Amino acid sequence: MKVPVAPELPDLPELRSATAARILAAAEDLLQRRGGKAVTVADVAQKAHVGKGTVYLYWSSKADLLLGLIGRDFLSLAAEFTTELRADPDLARPSRLFPSLMRRAAHRTFVRAMLRNDEELLGALTDDPRAAALLDALGPDALMNTLLPSWRENSLARTDWPPADQAYALMALYRGFLLLDSESPETSPDGDPSVVLARAVTALLGPERPSRAQMRAVAADGIEFLDRGVDVVLRIISP
């Protein structure tokens, strides 16, 4: 799991230790297969072929190790989005951004678990304020709250109803798609869910009519949000 690290920020143990990287890989595999409640530090140590005490050299508890995996998943997603926003500012359109978030979250176990509050995988972290801080830094609610004013100012969202109501409706829509996507196939639409979500977002926010300069401005706001979030998350998960 590759993550971006700025030179001025604290580095992560797996970047300087092959043992720490092996522990992370073992924990990731076990947690995905068994869930947070069923995995112990001893299990991780055994799979990584190290002593239990070696795990504690890098992470003081199982919760810290799991928090680190979640944070790294968010960091990887943020790095991916930042790269693509720089190359294609149009990705910051709400009709593209939300479907892209949904598709990417579906392939990231720990991001998906956080967005769905998956107690089986997260265990005690469901009530950990540090996990909430990760979402505040790089979660979709925070991203939307940052970009909605920019969308409204740059011809990407209607301005004829209060921003707070608009934000509430938009997140209810997005979370509803996330929940339905995790349920049985019977709940799936006839078409691609991401295409349906794009149309639903446009129906909610109105037609998108930005200039190229406006799209670049919105993308810059998104990149600034991601850069700040990466800084916060790195500080949360660094030893």
C-alpha atoms as an extended CHARMM CRD file, in Angstrom:
* protein
*
       239  EXT
         1         1  MET       CA              0.0000000000        0.0000000000        0.0000000000  PROA      1               0.0000000000
         2         2  LYS       CA              1.9420000000        3.0490000000       -1.2490000000  PROA      2               0.0000000000
         3         3  VAL       CA              1.3730000000        6.4100000000        0.4030000000  PROA      3               0.0000000000
         4         4  PRO       CA              2.6870000000        9.9000000000       -0.3350000000  PROA      4               0.0000000000
         5         5  VAL       CA              5.0280000000       11.4060000000        2.2270000000  PROA      5               0.0000000000
         6         6  ALA       CA              6.1570000000       15.0180000000        2.1030000000  PROA      6               0.0000000000
         7         7  PRO       CA              9.7450000000       15.6390000000        3.2340000000  PROA      7               0.0000000000
         8         8  GLU       CA              8.7300000000       17.8200000000        6.1850000000  PROA      8               0.0000000000
         9         9  LEU       CA              6.2890000000       15.2640000000        7.5740000000  PROA      9               0.0000000000
        10        10  PRO       CA              7.1570000000       12.3500000000        9.8650000000  PROA      10              0.0000000000
        11        11  ASP       CA              7.9670000000        9.2380000000        7.8540000000  PROA      11              0.0000000000
        12        12  LEU       CA              6.2320000000        5.9040000000        8.3040000000  PROA      12              0.0000000000
        13        13  PRO       CA              7.9370000000        2.7950000000        9.6970000000  PROA      13              0.0000000000
        14        14  GLU       CA              7.4810000000        0.6350000000        6.6010000000  PROA      14              0.0000000000
        15        15  LEU       CA              9.4500000000        3.1860000000        4.5670000000  PROA      15              0.0000000000
        16        16  ARG       CA             12.5810000000        2.4800000000        6.5980000000  PROA      16              0.0000000000
        17        17  SER       CA             11.9990000000       -1.0940000000        7.7680000000  PROA      17              0.0000000000
        18        18  ALA       CA             11.2470000000       -4.2240000000        5.7450000000  PROA      18              0.0000000000
        19        19  THR       CA             10.0500000000       -5.8550000000        8.9710000000  PROA      19              0.0000000000
        20        20  ALA       CA              7.4410000000       -3.1420000000        9.5430000000  PROA      20              0.0000000000
        21        21  ALA       CA              6.3030000000       -3.4890000000        5.9250000000  PROA      21              0.0000000000
        22        22  ARG       CA              5.9110000000       -7.2430000000        6.4100000000  PROA      22              0.0000000000
        23        23  ILE       CA              3.8870000000       -6.7140000000        9.5980000000  PROA      23              0.0000000000
        24        24  LEU       CA              1.5760000000       -4.2910000000        7.7850000000  PROA      24              0.0000000000
        25        25  ALA       CA              1.0430000000       -6.7270000000        4.9200000000  PROA      25              0.0000000000
        26        26  ALA       CA              0.2710000000       -9.5510000000        7.3400000000  PROA      26              0.0000000000
        27        27  ALA       CA             -2.1730000000       -7.4130000000        9.3160000000  PROA      27              0.0000000000
        28        28  GLU       CA             -3.9020000000       -6.2310000000        6.1540000000  PROA      28              0.0000000000
        29        29  ASP       CA             -4.4250000000       -9.7920000000        4.9390000000  PROA      29              0.0000000000
        30        30  LEU       CA             -5.6900000000      -11.0910000000        8.2870000000  PROA      30              0.0000000000
        31        31  LEU       CA             -8.0110000000       -8.1690000000        8.9330000000  PROA      31              0.0000000000
        32        32  GLN       CA             -9.5730000000       -8.4020000000        5.4840000000  PROA      32              0.0000000000
        33        33  ARG       CA            -10.2500000000      -12.1110000000        5.9500000000  PROA      33              0.0000000000
        34        34  ARG       CA            -11.2500000000      -12.2300000000        9.6260000000  PROA      34              0.0000000000
        35        35  GLY       CA            -12.2060000000       -8.7360000000       10.7330000000  PROA      35              0.0000000000
        36        36  GLY       CA            -10.8060000000       -6.5980000000       13.5120000000  PROA      36              0.0000000000
        37        37  LYS       CA            -12.5170000000       -8.4100000000       16.3580000000  PROA      37              0.0000000000
        38        38  ALA       CA            -11.0570000000      -11.8140000000       15.4530000000  PROA      38              0.0000000000
        39        39  VAL       CA             -7.4290000000      -10.8220000000       14.8580000000  PROA      39              0.0000000000
        40        40  THR       CA             -4.8440000000      -10.4630000000       17.6260000000  PROA      40              0.0000000000
        41        41  VAL       CA             -1.3620000000       -8.9940000000       17.6300000000  PROA      41              0.0000000000
        42        42  ALA       CA             -0.0820000000      -12.5400000000       18.1430000000  PROA      42              0.0000000000
        43        43  ASP       CA             -1.8440000000      -13.6140000000       14.9340000000  PROA      43              0.0000000000
        44        44  VAL       CA             -0.1900000000      -10.7860000000       13.0280000000  PROA      44              0.0000000000
        45        45  ALA       CA              3.2230000000      -11.5970000000       14.4740000000  PROA      45              0.0000000000
        46        46  GLN       CA              2.8920000000      -15.2580000000       13.5480000000  PROA      46              0.0000000000
        47        47  LYS       CA              1.9050000000      -14.4870000000        9.9580000000  PROA      47              0.0000000000
        48        48  ALA       CA              4.6960000000      -11.9130000000        9.6150000000  PROA      48              0.0000000000
        49        49  HSD       CA              7.2180000000      -14.4020000000       11.0710000000  PROA      49              0.0000000000
        50        50  VAL       CA              8.2760000000      -12.0650000000       13.8700000000  PROA      50              0.0000000000
        51        51  GLY       CA              7.9490000000      -12.0820000000       17.6240000000  PROA      51              0.0000000000
        52        52  LYS       CA              4.9280000000      -10.4190000000       19.2110000000  PROA      52              0.0000000000
        53        53  GLY       CA              7.2270000000       -7.8710000000       20.8140000000  PROA      53              0.0000000000
        54        54  THR       CA              8.5150000000       -6.8490000000       17.3930000000  PROA      54              0.0000000000
        55        55  VAL       CA              5.0320000000       -5.7030000000       16.3890000000  PROA      55              0.0000000000
        56        56  TYR       CA              4.9210000000       -3.5030000000       19.4910000000  PROA      56              0.0000000000
        57        57  LEU       CA              8.1940000000       -1.8700000000       18.4730000000  PROA      57              0.0000000000
        58        58  TYR       CA              6.2700000000       -0.1980000000       15.6610000000  PROA      58              0.0000000000
        59        59  TRP       CA              2.6500000000       -0.0620000000       16.8940000000  PROA      59              0.0000000000
        60        60  SER       CA              1.6970000000        0.1560000000       20.5530000000  PROA      60              0.0000000000
        61        61  SER       CA             -1.6160000000       -1.6790000000       20.1370000000  PROA      61              0.0000000000
        62        62  LYS       CA             -3.8040000000       -3.5570000000       17.6810000000  PROA      62              0.0000000000
        63        63  ALA       CA             -5.9650000000       -0.4370000000       17.4260000000  PROA      63              0.0000000000
        64        64  ASP       CA             -2.9510000000        1.6230000000       16.3450000000  PROA      64              0.0000000000
        65        65  LEU       CA             -2.0560000000       -0.9710000000       13.7190000000  PROA      65              0.0000000000
        66        66  LEU       CA             -5.5900000000       -1.0450000000       12.3130000000  PROA      66              0.0000000000
        67        67  LEU       CA             -5.7840000000        2.7400000000       12.4040000000  PROA      67              0.0000000000
        68        68  GLY       CA             -2.5550000000        2.8140000000       10.4250000000  PROA      68              0.0000000000
        69        69  LEU       CA             -3.9910000000        0.5320000000        7.7530000000  PROA      69              0.0000000000
        70        70  ILE       CA             -7.1120000000        2.6720000000        7.4610000000  PROA      70              0.0000000000
        71        71  GLY       CA             -5.0700000000        5.8460000000        7.2450000000  PROA      71              0.0000000000
        72        72  ARG       CA             -2.8250000000        4.3800000000        4.5630000000  PROA      72              0.0000000000
        73        73  ASP       CA             -5.8700000000        3.3750000000        2.5200000000  PROA      73              0.0000000000
        74        74  PHE       CA             -7.1560000000        6.9610000000        2.6650000000  PROA      74              0.0000000000
        75        75  LEU       CA             -3.7030000000        8.3320000000        1.8460000000  PROA      75              0.0000000000
        76        76  SER       CA             -3.4040000000        6.0850000000       -1.1900000000  PROA      76              0.0000000000
        77        77  LEU       CA             -6.8330000000        7.1980000000       -2.3950000000  PROA      77              0.0000000000
        78        78  ALA       CA             -5.9360000000       10.8640000000       -1.8310000000  PROA      78              0.0000000000
        79        79  ALA       CA             -2.6880000000       10.4810000000       -3.7860000000  PROA      79              0.0000000000
        80        80  GLU       CA             -4.5700000000        8.8740000000       -6.6610000000  PROA      80              0.0000000000
        81        81  PHE       CA             -7.1700000000       11.6430000000       -6.7430000000  PROA      81              0.0000000000
        82        82  THR       CA             -4.5680000000       14.3970000000       -6.5110000000  PROA      82              0.0000000000
        83        83  THR       CA             -2.6600000000       13.0120000000       -9.4850000000  PROA      83              0.0000000000
        84        84  GLU       CA             -5.8140000000       12.6890000000      -11.5690000000  PROA      84              0.0000000000
        85        85  LEU       CA             -7.1600000000       16.1310000000      -10.6400000000  PROA      85              0.0000000000
        86        86  ARG       CA             -3.9020000000       17.6940000000      -11.7750000000  PROA      86              0.0000000000
        87        87  ALA       CA             -4.1280000000       15.8480000000      -15.0870000000  PROA      87              0.0000000000
        88        88  ASP       CA             -7.8820000000       16.2460000000      -15.5700000000  PROA      88              0.0000000000
        89        89  PRO       CA             -9.5540000000       19.1410000000      -13.6850000000  PROA      89              0.0000000000
        90        90  ASP       CA            -12.9400000000       17.9940000000      -15.0480000000  PROA      90              0.0000000000
        91        91  LEU       CA            -12.8320000000       15.1740000000      -12.4820000000  PROA      91              0.0000000000
        92        92  ALA       CA            -13.8450000000       17.8320000000       -9.9370000000  PROA      92              0.0000000000
        93        93  ARG       CA            -17.3070000000       18.0580000000      -11.5240000000  PROA      93              0.0000000000
        94        94  PRO       CA            -19.8230000000       16.7060000000       -8.9820000000  PROA      94              0.0000000000
        95        95  SER       CA            -21.3280000000       14.4000000000      -11.6150000000  PROA      95              0.0000000000
        96        96  ARG       CA            -17.9060000000       12.7780000000      -12.0520000000  PROA      96              0.0000000000
        97        97  LEU       CA            -16.4640000000       13.1130000000       -8.5690000000  PROA      97              0.0000000000
        98        98  PHE       CA            -19.1030000000       11.1790000000       -6.6310000000  PROA      98              0.0000000000
        99        99  PRO       CA            -19.2890000000        8.1970000000       -9.0090000000  PROA      99              0.0000000000
       100       100  SER       CA            -15.4950000000        8.0720000000       -9.0130000000  PROA      100             0.0000000000
       101       101  LEU       CA            -15.4440000000        8.0590000000       -5.2090000000  PROA      101             0.0000000000
       102       102  MET       CA            -17.9840000000        5.2500000000       -5.1030000000  PROA      102             0.0000000000
       103       103  ARG       CA            -16.0630000000        3.0940000000       -7.5890000000  PROA      103             0.0000000000
       104       104  ARG       CA            -12.7400000000        3.6010000000       -5.8440000000  PROA      104             0.0000000000
       105       105  ALA       CA            -14.1100000000        3.0130000000       -2.3480000000  PROA      105             0.0000000000
       106       106  ALA       CA            -15.5300000000       -0.3120000000       -3.5070000000  PROA      106             0.0000000000
       107       107  HSD       CA            -11.9690000000       -1.5780000000       -4.0700000000  PROA      107             0.0000000000
       108       108  ARG       CA            -10.4710000000       -0.2470000000       -0.8240000000  PROA      108             0.0000000000
       109       109  THR       CA            -11.3510000000       -2.4670000000        2.1010000000  PROA      109             0.0000000000
       110       110  PHE       CA            -10.5700000000       -0.0400000000        4.8940000000  PROA      110             0.0000000000
       111       111  VAL       CA            -12.0000000000        3.0780000000        3.2560000000  PROA      111             0.0000000000
       112       112  ARG       CA            -15.1780000000        1.1260000000        2.5270000000  PROA      112             0.0000000000
       113       113  ALA       CA            -15.3420000000       -0.1230000000        6.1180000000  PROA      113             0.0000000000
       114       114  MET       CA            -15.0620000000        3.4210000000        7.4580000000  PROA      114             0.0000000000
       115       115  LEU       CA            -17.7040000000        4.8080000000        5.1300000000  PROA      115             0.0000000000
       116       116  ARG       CA            -20.1110000000        2.0060000000        6.0770000000  PROA      116             0.0000000000
       117       117  ASN       CA            -19.1390000000        1.9550000000        9.7720000000  PROA      117             0.0000000000
       118       118  ASP       CA            -18.3540000000       -1.7550000000        9.4980000000  PROA      118             0.0000000000
       119       119  GLU       CA            -18.0870000000       -2.8480000000       13.1410000000  PROA      119             0.0000000000
       120       120  GLU       CA            -16.9880000000       -6.3640000000       12.1790000000  PROA      120             0.0000000000
       121       121  LEU       CA            -13.8220000000       -5.1080000000       10.5150000000  PROA      121             0.0000000000
       122       122  LEU       CA            -13.2410000000       -1.9480000000       12.5590000000  PROA      122             0.0000000000
       123       123  GLY       CA            -13.9030000000       -3.3890000000       16.0000000000  PROA      123             0.0000000000
       124       124  ALA       CA            -13.2340000000       -0.8600000000       18.7690000000  PROA      124             0.0000000000
       125       125  LEU       CA            -12.1920000000        1.7640000000       16.2230000000  PROA      125             0.0000000000
       126       126  THR       CA            -15.8510000000        2.5050000000       15.5150000000  PROA      126             0.0000000000
       127       127  ASP       CA            -15.7600000000        4.6350000000       18.6890000000  PROA      127             0.0000000000
       128       128  ASP       CA            -12.1610000000        5.8570000000       18.4250000000  PROA      128             0.0000000000
       129       129  PRO       CA            -11.9170000000        9.6490000000       17.9830000000  PROA      129             0.0000000000
       130       130  ARG       CA             -8.8010000000        9.1740000000       15.8460000000  PROA      130             0.0000000000
       131       131  ALA       CA            -10.8350000000        7.2410000000       13.2850000000  PROA      131             0.0000000000
       132       132  ALA       CA            -13.3620000000       10.0730000000       13.2400000000  PROA      132             0.0000000000
       133       133  ALA       CA            -10.4740000000       12.4920000000       12.6980000000  PROA      133             0.0000000000
       134       134  LEU       CA             -9.4100000000       10.4990000000        9.6200000000  PROA      134             0.0000000000
       135       135  LEU       CA            -12.8650000000       10.9730000000        8.1250000000  PROA      135             0.0000000000
       136       136  ASP       CA            -12.8420000000       14.6570000000        9.0400000000  PROA      136             0.0000000000
       137       137  ALA       CA             -9.5400000000       14.9840000000        7.1800000000  PROA      137             0.0000000000
       138       138  LEU       CA            -10.1460000000       12.9510000000        4.0060000000  PROA      138             0.0000000000
       139       139  GLY       CA            -13.6970000000       11.5940000000        4.1170000000  PROA      139             0.0000000000
       140       140  PRO       CA            -16.3360000000       12.3410000000        1.4610000000  PROA      140             0.0000000000
       141       141  ASP       CA            -18.3770000000       14.5750000000        3.7910000000  PROA      141             0.0000000000
       142       142  ALA       CA            -15.3660000000       16.8000000000        4.3670000000  PROA      142             0.0000000000
       143       143  LEU       CA            -14.5220000000       16.8620000000        0.6540000000  PROA      143             0.0000000000
       144       144  MET       CA            -18.0790000000       17.7540000000       -0.2700000000  PROA      144             0.0000000000
       145       145  ASN       CA            -18.2830000000       20.5020000000        2.3850000000  PROA      145             0.0000000000
       146       146  THR       CA            -15.1010000000       21.9780000000        0.9360000000  PROA      146             0.0000000000
       147       147  LEU       CA            -16.1480000000       21.7640000000       -2.7000000000  PROA      147             0.0000000000
       148       148  LEU       CA            -19.8480000000       22.6430000000       -2.4880000000  PROA      148             0.0000000000
       149       149  PRO       CA            -19.2080000000       26.4050000000       -2.0570000000  PROA      149             0.0000000000
       150       150  SER       CA            -16.7660000000       26.2220000000       -4.9690000000  PROA      150             0.0000000000
       151       151  TRP       CA            -19.3090000000       24.3480000000       -7.0790000000  PROA      151             0.0000000000
       152       152  ARG       CA            -21.9360000000       26.9860000000       -6.2970000000  PROA      152             0.0000000000
       153       153  GLU       CA            -19.5520000000       29.8250000000       -7.1640000000  PROA      153             0.0000000000
       154       154  ASN       CA            -18.3700000000       28.2380000000      -10.4070000000  PROA      154             0.0000000000
       155       155  SER       CA            -21.5750000000       27.2270000000      -12.2060000000  PROA      155             0.0000000000
       156       156  LEU       CA            -21.4870000000       23.5950000000      -11.0560000000  PROA      156             0.0000000000
       157       157  ALA       CA            -24.3780000000       23.6560000000       -8.5810000000  PROA      157             0.0000000000
       158       158  ARG       CA            -27.6540000000       25.5140000000       -8.2790000000  PROA      158             0.0000000000
       159       159  THR       CA            -27.7530000000       28.3880000000       -5.7990000000  PROA      159             0.0000000000
       160       160  ASP       CA            -31.5000000000       28.7060000000       -5.2260000000  PROA      160             0.0000000000
       161       161  TRP       CA            -31.6170000000       26.7750000000       -1.9410000000  PROA      161             0.0000000000
       162       162  PRO       CA            -29.6140000000       26.9880000000        1.3030000000  PROA      162             0.0000000000
       163       163  PRO       CA            -26.1270000000       25.4400000000        1.2040000000  PROA      163             0.0000000000
       164       164  ALA       CA            -26.7370000000       23.4370000000        4.3900000000  PROA      164             0.0000000000
       165       165  ASP       CA            -29.8720000000       21.8350000000        2.9390000000  PROA      165             0.0000000000
       166       166  GLN       CA            -28.0800000000       21.1700000000       -0.3370000000  PROA      166             0.0000000000
       167       167  ALA       CA            -25.1440000000       19.5370000000        1.4760000000  PROA      167             0.0000000000
       168       168  TYR       CA            -27.4840000000       17.3560000000        3.5370000000  PROA      168             0.0000000000
       169       169  ALA       CA            -29.3750000000       16.1550000000        0.4660000000  PROA      169             0.0000000000
       170       170  LEU       CA            -26.1690000000       15.4720000000       -1.4640000000  PROA      170             0.0000000000
       171       171  MET       CA            -24.5940000000       13.3590000000        1.2840000000  PROA      171             0.0000000000
       172       172  ALA       CA            -27.8550000000       11.4860000000        1.8590000000  PROA      172             0.0000000000
       173       173  LEU       CA            -27.8380000000       10.6250000000       -1.8410000000  PROA      173             0.0000000000
       174       174  TYR       CA            -24.2080000000        9.4970000000       -1.8480000000  PROA      174             0.0000000000
       175       175  ARG       CA            -24.4870000000        7.4510000000        1.3460000000  PROA      175             0.0000000000
       176       176  GLY       CA            -27.6360000000        5.8120000000        0.0540000000  PROA      176             0.0000000000
       177       177  PHE       CA            -25.7930000000        4.6300000000       -3.0440000000  PROA      177             0.0000000000
       178       178  LEU       CA            -22.9450000000        3.3010000000       -0.8780000000  PROA      178             0.0000000000
       179       179  LEU       CA            -25.3390000000        1.3190000000        1.3000000000  PROA      179             0.0000000000
       180       180  LEU       CA            -27.3290000000       -0.1080000000       -1.5940000000  PROA      180             0.0000000000
       181       181  ASP       CA            -24.1370000000       -1.0600000000       -3.4040000000  PROA      181             0.0000000000
       182       182  SER       CA            -23.2130000000       -3.2960000000       -0.4540000000  PROA      182             0.0000000000
       183       183  GLU       CA            -26.5380000000       -5.1250000000       -0.3960000000  PROA      183             0.0000000000
       184       184  SER       CA            -27.9130000000       -7.9320000000       -2.5430000000  PROA      184             0.0000000000
       185       185  PRO       CA            -27.9430000000       -7.7810000000       -6.3710000000  PROA      185             0.0000000000
       186       186  GLU       CA            -31.7270000000       -7.4190000000       -6.2490000000  PROA      186             0.0000000000
       187       187  THR       CA            -31.2510000000       -3.7940000000       -5.1460000000  PROA      187             0.0000000000
       188       188  SER       CA            -29.0130000000       -2.9180000000       -8.1090000000  PROA      188             0.0000000000
       189       189  PRO       CA            -30.3500000000       -0.6840000000      -10.9030000000  PROA      189             0.0000000000
       190       190  ASP       CA            -30.6620000000       -1.9550000000      -14.4620000000  PROA      190             0.0000000000
       191       191  GLY       CA            -27.7140000000        0.2020000000      -15.5420000000  PROA      191             0.0000000000
       192       192  ASP       CA            -24.2730000000        0.9220000000      -14.1070000000  PROA      192             0.0000000000
       193       193  PRO       CA            -24.7800000000        2.3140000000      -10.5540000000  PROA      193             0.0000000000
       194       194  SER       CA            -22.0650000000        4.9280000000      -11.0990000000  PROA      194             0.0000000000
       195       195  VAL       CA            -23.8880000000        6.2310000000      -14.1840000000  PROA      195             0.0000000000
       196       196  VAL       CA            -27.1430000000        6.3370000000      -12.2360000000  PROA      196             0.0000000000
       197       197  LEU       CA            -25.3810000000        8.2320000000       -9.4240000000  PROA      197             0.0000000000
       198       198  ALA       CA            -23.9650000000       10.7530000000      -11.9020000000  PROA      198             0.0000000000
       199       199  ARG       CA            -27.4520000000       11.4380000000      -13.2500000000  PROA      199             0.0000000000
       200       200  ALA       CA            -28.8900000000       11.6760000000       -9.7370000000  PROA      200             0.0000000000
       201       201  VAL       CA            -26.2240000000       14.1860000000       -8.6810000000  PROA      201             0.0000000000
       202       202  THR       CA            -26.9790000000       16.3210000000      -11.7460000000  PROA      202             0.0000000000
       203       203  ALA       CA            -30.7050000000       16.1160000000      -11.0240000000  PROA      203             0.0000000000
       204       204  LEU       CA            -30.0150000000       17.3210000000       -7.4870000000  PROA      204             0.0000000000
       205       205  LEU       CA            -27.4640000000       20.0630000000       -8.1960000000  PROA      205             0.0000000000
       206       206  GLY       CA            -28.6100000000       21.1450000000      -11.6360000000  PROA      206             0.0000000000
       207       207  PRO       CA            -26.7380000000       21.3720000000      -14.9610000000  PROA      207             0.0000000000
       208       208  GLU       CA            -22.9940000000       21.9950000000      -14.9450000000  PROA      208             0.0000000000
       209       209  ARG       CA            -21.8940000000       24.9920000000      -17.0380000000  PROA      209             0.0000000000
       210       210  PRO       CA            -18.3850000000       25.9660000000      -15.9070000000  PROA      210             0.0000000000
       211       211  SER       CA            -15.6990000000       27.5730000000      -18.0240000000  PROA      211             0.0000000000
       212       212  ARG       CA            -12.2750000000       25.9530000000      -18.2280000000  PROA      212             0.0000000000
       213       213  ALA       CA            -10.9180000000       28.5410000000      -15.8120000000  PROA      213             0.0000000000
       214       214  GLN       CA            -13.6880000000       27.7420000000      -13.3530000000  PROA      214             0.0000000000
       215       215  MET       CA            -12.9460000000       24.0180000000      -13.5720000000  PROA      215             0.0000000000
       216       216  ARG       CA             -9.2860000000       24.6690000000      -12.8710000000  PROA      216             0.0000000000
       217       217  ALA       CA            -10.2440000000       26.7470000000       -9.8290000000  PROA      217             0.0000000000
       218       218  VAL       CA            -12.4980000000       24.0040000000       -8.4630000000  PROA      218             0.0000000000
       219       219  ALA       CA             -9.8470000000       21.3450000000       -9.0530000000  PROA      219             0.0000000000
       220       220  ALA       CA             -7.3160000000       23.5220000000       -7.2230000000  PROA      220             0.0000000000
       221       221  ASP       CA             -9.6810000000       23.7150000000       -4.2420000000  PROA      221             0.0000000000
       222       222  GLY       CA             -9.9570000000       19.9340000000       -4.2770000000  PROA      222             0.0000000000
       223       223  ILE       CA             -6.1900000000       19.4620000000       -4.4290000000  PROA      223             0.0000000000
       224       224  GLU       CA             -5.6890000000       21.9230000000       -1.5760000000  PROA      224             0.0000000000
       225       225  PHE       CA             -8.2000000000       19.9640000000        0.5320000000  PROA      225             0.0000000000
       226       226  LEU       CA             -6.4210000000       16.6850000000       -0.2360000000  PROA      226             0.0000000000
       227       227  ASP       CA             -2.9970000000       18.1330000000        0.5940000000  PROA      227             0.0000000000
       228       228  ARG       CA             -4.2630000000       19.3640000000        3.9700000000  PROA      228             0.0000000000
       229       229  GLY       CA             -5.9330000000       16.0410000000        4.6540000000  PROA      229             0.0000000000
       230       230  VAL       CA             -2.7930000000       14.0620000000        3.8430000000  PROA      230             0.0000000000
       231       231  ASP       CA             -0.8620000000       16.1990000000        6.3310000000  PROA      231             0.0000000000
       232       232  VAL       CA             -3.4400000000       15.5550000000        9.0700000000  PROA      232             0.0000000000
       233       233  VAL       CA             -3.6990000000       11.8100000000        8.4330000000  PROA      233             0.0000000000
       234       234  LEU       CA              0.0660000000       11.3230000000        8.3690000000  PROA      234             0.0000000000
       235       235  ARG       CA              0.3000000000       12.9940000000       11.7470000000  PROA      235             0.0000000000
       236       236  ILE       CA             -2.4930000000       10.8110000000       13.1470000000  PROA      236             0.0000000000
       237       237  ILE       CA             -0.9430000000        7.5140000000       12.0800000000  PROA      237             0.0000000000
       238       238  SER       CA              2.7580000000        8.3130000000       12.5010000000  PROA      238             0.0000000000
       239       239  PRO       CA              4.3670000000        6.8080000000       15.6350000000  PROA      239             0.0000000000
